[in-house]
């Protein structure tokens, strides 16, 4: 039986046409201003670029790592550490767009095309995505289900980078255009909000000579929901004290020996760095965890501790 796929972008309104024209003008300007070697970079802020799904790896029952191949002749993704890439998929009457932080590459490109699996420049990138399947309680995650159903060889489009935080190594950050340096970094992460934190952790632990210390609180429902746990455990073991990770589970199994419940002031006080010069706190996760638990605790609104003077707060939408 022959099955035909229908691909309809939709009707272009005057408003949409004006937007497309502006994007095209910005893309032309961006290309003209590109630096030497920029022709090898894939990501553009004002232009969508097709990439091909070349592998899908099951991480757990509902989590997959998707590997995408970049266009020929453009081996460098061009994403800064902690930044995001937008994935776009054409539906019948609209374009579905979601932002993800790739879990590879995690190191900047070397000269020429890199053969290092962790460094940008091998012509591929990975995103690790938890699939929210539809059920009686929820319609399911649109993009995660599309990715889960895509066939190997099918294309999706990307654009970027986005995000106001970029890590340059050795404790140096650019945050909303301002250069700042921290020797101790605390991360409060929840659920799929773990991936931006992971990119920072991996960059620090895999970079020779980067002595930035990292403390992490990673909140999830169960053991199965902990993303990239094996990689994280390896970083902890090889870091020799540079990285400490505390898992907090709200619905763990009976065998769980770690912390049970939700992130609170006591957990933050006991597992993150003290609020002092050179220390920063970054947050990424569900709004309820950030606004009702983490931020009040860090600001001293629900406990005696206060991270308000020397710490940096980055709300979930900016992580």
C-alpha positions as CSV (number, residue, x, y, z in Angstrom):
1,X,0.0,0.0,0.0
2,X,1.4,3.4,-1.0
3,X,1.3,6.0,1.7
4,X,1.6,9.7,0.8
5,X,2.8,12.3,3.2
6,X,1.2,15.7,3.0
7,X,3.4,18.7,3.9
8,X,1.5,22.0,4.0
9,X,3.2,25.1,5.5
10,X,0.1,27.2,5.5
11,X,-1.3,30.5,4.1
12,X,1.1,33.4,4.3
13,X,-0.6,36.5,5.7
14,X,0.7,40.1,5.2
15,X,2.0,40.0,8.7
16,X,3.8,36.7,8.2
17,X,5.2,38.0,4.9
18,X,6.6,41.1,6.6
19,X,8.1,39.0,9.3
20,X,9.8,36.7,6.7
21,X,11.1,39.7,4.8
22,X,12.7,41.1,8.0
23,X,14.2,37.7,8.8
24,X,15.7,37.5,5.4
25,X,17.2,40.9,5.7
26,X,18.7,40.1,9.1
27,X,20.0,36.8,7.7
28,X,21.8,38.6,4.9
29,X,23.3,41.1,7.3
30,X,24.4,38.3,9.6
31,X,26.1,36.5,6.8
32,X,27.9,39.6,5.6
33,X,29.2,40.3,9.1
34,X,30.4,36.7,9.8
35,X,34.0,36.3,10.8
36,X,36.6,34.1,9.0
37,X,35.5,30.5,9.2
38,X,31.9,31.5,9.7
39,X,30.9,29.6,6.6
40,X,31.4,26.4,8.6
41,X,28.9,27.4,11.2
42,X,25.4,26.0,11.0
43,X,23.4,28.1,13.5
44,X,21.9,31.4,12.4
45,X,19.6,33.5,14.5
46,X,17.4,34.6,11.7
47,X,17.3,31.6,9.4
48,X,16.1,28.1,9.7
49,X,18.5,25.3,8.7
50,X,17.5,21.7,8.0
51,X,19.2,18.9,9.9
52,X,18.8,15.2,9.5
53,X,17.9,12.6,12.3
54,X,20.7,10.0,12.1
55,X,20.3,8.1,15.3
56,X,17.9,7.6,18.3
57,X,19.1,6.0,21.5
58,X,16.8,4.9,24.4
59,X,17.9,6.3,27.7
60,X,14.9,5.1,29.6
61,X,11.3,4.2,29.0
62,X,10.3,7.7,28.1
63,X,13.7,9.5,27.4
64,X,15.7,9.4,24.1
65,X,18.9,10.9,22.9
66,X,18.5,12.1,19.3
67,X,21.6,12.6,17.1
68,X,21.2,15.0,14.2
69,X,23.6,15.4,11.2
70,X,24.5,18.9,10.1
71,X,24.5,20.0,6.5
72,X,27.5,18.9,4.3
73,X,30.4,21.3,4.5
74,X,29.2,22.8,7.8
75,X,30.6,20.7,10.6
76,X,30.3,23.3,13.4
77,X,27.0,23.8,15.3
78,X,28.1,27.1,16.8
79,X,26.4,27.0,20.1
80,X,27.9,28.5,23.3
81,X,27.9,26.5,26.6
82,X,24.5,27.0,28.4
83,X,22.9,28.3,25.2
84,X,19.9,26.7,23.5
85,X,19.0,25.7,20.0
86,X,15.4,26.0,18.6
87,X,13.9,23.1,16.8
88,X,11.2,23.8,14.3
89,X,8.8,21.3,12.7
90,X,6.2,22.3,10.0
91,X,2.7,21.2,10.8
92,X,-0.2,21.6,8.5
93,X,-1.2,25.2,9.5
94,X,1.7,26.3,11.7
95,X,5.3,25.8,12.7
96,X,5.9,24.1,16.1
97,X,9.0,25.5,17.9
98,X,10.7,24.3,21.0
99,X,14.1,25.2,22.6
100,X,16.5,22.6,23.8
101,X,20.1,22.6,25.2
102,X,22.1,20.0,23.3
103,X,23.9,17.4,25.5
104,X,26.6,17.1,22.9
105,X,28.9,18.8,21.9
106,X,29.9,20.3,25.2
107,X,33.3,21.7,24.3
108,X,34.1,24.5,21.9
109,X,35.5,23.7,18.4
110,X,39.2,23.2,17.9
111,X,41.0,24.5,14.8
112,X,39.5,22.9,11.7
113,X,37.1,20.0,12.0
114,X,37.3,18.3,15.4
115,X,37.4,14.5,15.8
116,X,36.8,14.8,19.5
117,X,33.3,13.4,20.2
118,X,32.7,16.0,22.9
119,X,33.9,19.0,20.9
120,X,31.9,21.0,18.4
121,X,33.0,20.3,14.8
122,X,32.3,16.6,14.0
123,X,29.1,17.5,12.0
124,X,26.6,16.2,14.6
125,X,24.8,17.2,17.8
126,X,22.6,15.4,20.4
127,X,19.5,16.5,22.3
128,X,18.2,14.4,25.2
129,X,14.5,14.7,25.5
130,X,11.9,13.3,27.9
131,X,8.8,12.2,26.0
132,X,5.5,13.2,27.6
133,X,3.1,10.7,26.1
134,X,-0.6,11.5,25.8
135,X,-2.9,10.0,28.4
136,X,-6.2,10.7,30.2
137,X,-4.6,13.5,32.2
138,X,-2.6,15.3,29.5
139,X,-2.5,15.7,25.7
140,X,1.3,14.9,25.7
141,X,4.3,17.0,24.6
142,X,3.9,18.0,21.0
143,X,7.6,18.2,20.0
144,X,8.8,15.3,22.2
145,X,6.2,13.0,20.6
146,X,7.1,14.2,17.1
147,X,10.8,13.4,17.8
148,X,9.8,10.0,19.2
149,X,7.9,9.2,16.0
150,X,10.4,10.6,13.4
151,X,12.0,8.1,11.1
152,X,15.8,7.9,10.7
153,X,16.7,10.2,7.8
154,X,13.9,12.6,8.3
155,X,14.6,16.3,8.6
156,X,13.8,19.0,11.1
157,X,14.9,22.6,11.2
158,X,17.1,24.4,13.7
159,X,17.8,28.1,14.5
160,X,19.8,29.9,17.1
161,X,21.6,30.3,19.4
162,X,19.3,31.7,22.1
163,X,19.8,32.3,25.8
164,X,21.3,35.1,27.8
165,X,24.0,33.0,29.6
166,X,27.2,31.8,27.9
167,X,30.1,30.1,29.7
168,X,33.6,30.7,28.3
169,X,35.6,28.5,30.7
170,X,37.7,29.0,33.8
171,X,34.7,30.5,35.7
172,X,34.0,33.2,33.2
173,X,30.4,33.9,32.2
174,X,28.7,36.4,29.9
175,X,25.3,37.1,31.4
176,X,23.0,39.4,29.5
177,X,26.1,41.1,28.0
178,X,27.9,41.5,31.3
179,X,31.2,39.6,32.0
180,X,31.3,37.9,35.4
181,X,33.6,35.4,37.0
182,X,32.7,32.8,39.6
183,X,34.9,30.2,41.2
184,X,32.1,28.3,42.8
185,X,28.8,27.5,41.0
186,X,25.7,26.1,42.5
187,X,22.9,24.6,40.4
188,X,19.3,23.9,41.3
189,X,17.9,21.8,38.5
190,X,14.5,20.1,38.1
191,X,13.3,17.5,35.6
192,X,14.2,18.3,32.0
193,X,15.7,21.6,33.2
194,X,18.7,19.4,34.0
195,X,20.1,19.6,30.4
196,X,21.3,23.3,30.5
197,X,23.0,22.5,33.8
198,X,24.6,19.4,32.3
199,X,26.2,21.3,29.5
200,X,27.9,23.6,32.0
201,X,28.9,20.6,34.2
202,X,30.4,18.8,31.3
203,X,32.2,21.8,29.9
204,X,33.9,22.4,33.3
205,X,34.8,18.8,34.1
206,X,36.1,18.0,30.6
207,X,38.1,21.2,30.2
208,X,41.7,20.8,31.3
209,X,42.7,23.3,33.9
210,X,39.2,24.6,34.7
211,X,39.1,24.5,38.5
212,X,35.6,25.9,38.9
213,X,33.8,24.0,41.7
214,X,30.2,22.9,41.2
215,X,27.5,21.8,43.5
216,X,24.2,20.5,42.1
217,X,20.7,19.8,43.5
218,X,18.9,17.7,40.9
219,X,15.1,17.2,41.6
220,X,13.0,14.5,40.0
221,X,10.1,12.3,40.7
222,X,11.8,8.9,40.6
223,X,15.1,7.2,39.9
224,X,14.0,6.6,36.3
225,X,13.5,10.3,35.8
226,X,17.2,11.2,36.5
227,X,18.6,12.3,33.2
228,X,22.1,11.2,32.1
229,X,22.8,9.7,35.5
230,X,25.6,7.5,34.4
231,X,27.5,10.4,32.8
232,X,26.9,12.5,35.9
233,X,28.2,9.7,38.2
234,X,31.3,9.5,36.1
235,X,31.9,13.2,36.4
236,X,31.6,13.0,40.1
237,X,34.0,10.0,40.4
238,X,36.6,11.6,38.1
239,X,36.2,15.1,39.5
240,X,37.8,14.2,42.9
241,X,35.6,16.6,44.8
242,X,35.2,19.3,42.2
243,X,31.6,18.2,41.6
244,X,29.1,17.2,44.2
245,X,25.5,16.1,43.2
246,X,22.5,15.8,45.5
247,X,19.5,14.0,44.1
248,X,16.1,14.8,45.5
249,X,13.2,12.5,44.6
250,X,9.5,13.2,45.3
251,X,8.3,9.7,44.6
252,X,11.2,7.3,44.9
253,X,11.2,3.5,45.2
254,X,11.5,1.8,48.6
255,X,15.1,1.1,47.8
256,X,16.1,4.8,47.5
257,X,18.7,5.8,50.1
258,X,18.9,9.5,49.1
259,X,16.8,12.5,50.0
260,X,13.0,12.2,49.6
261,X,10.5,15.0,49.2
262,X,10.9,18.4,47.5
263,X,13.6,21.0,47.3
264,X,13.5,23.3,50.4
265,X,15.7,25.7,52.4
266,X,17.3,23.0,54.5
267,X,18.3,21.0,51.4
268,X,19.7,24.2,49.8
269,X,21.6,25.2,52.9
270,X,23.2,21.8,53.4
271,X,24.2,21.1,49.8
272,X,25.1,24.4,48.0
273,X,28.0,26.7,48.4
274,X,27.8,29.5,51.0
275,X,26.7,32.9,49.8
276,X,30.0,34.7,49.4
277,X,32.1,36.6,46.9
278,X,32.8,34.5,43.8
279,X,29.8,32.2,44.3
280,X,26.7,32.1,42.0
281,X,23.4,30.1,41.9
282,X,21.7,29.2,38.7
283,X,18.2,27.8,38.6
284,X,16.5,25.8,35.9
285,X,13.3,23.7,36.2
286,X,9.6,23.8,36.8
287,X,8.2,27.2,37.8
288,X,6.7,25.8,41.0
289,X,10.1,24.5,42.2
290,X,11.9,27.7,41.3
291,X,9.3,30.3,42.4
292,X,7.8,28.5,45.5
293,X,10.8,26.7,46.8
294,X,14.2,27.7,45.5
295,X,13.9,31.5,45.1
296,X,12.3,32.1,48.5
297,X,14.9,30.0,50.2
298,X,17.8,31.7,48.4
299,X,16.4,35.1,49.1
300,X,16.0,34.3,52.8
301,X,12.2,34.7,52.6
302,X,11.5,31.3,54.1
303,X,14.6,30.6,56.2
304,X,17.5,32.3,58.0
305,X,19.9,31.8,55.1
306,X,20.3,34.5,52.5
307,X,22.0,34.4,49.2
308,X,20.9,37.8,48.2
309,X,24.1,39.8,48.2
310,X,26.7,37.9,46.2
311,X,24.7,35.3,44.4
312,X,23.2,35.4,40.9
313,X,19.6,34.3,40.3
314,X,18.5,33.1,36.9
315,X,14.9,32.2,36.7
316,X,13.7,29.1,34.9
317,X,12.9,30.8,31.6
318,X,16.4,32.1,31.3
319,X,18.2,28.9,32.1
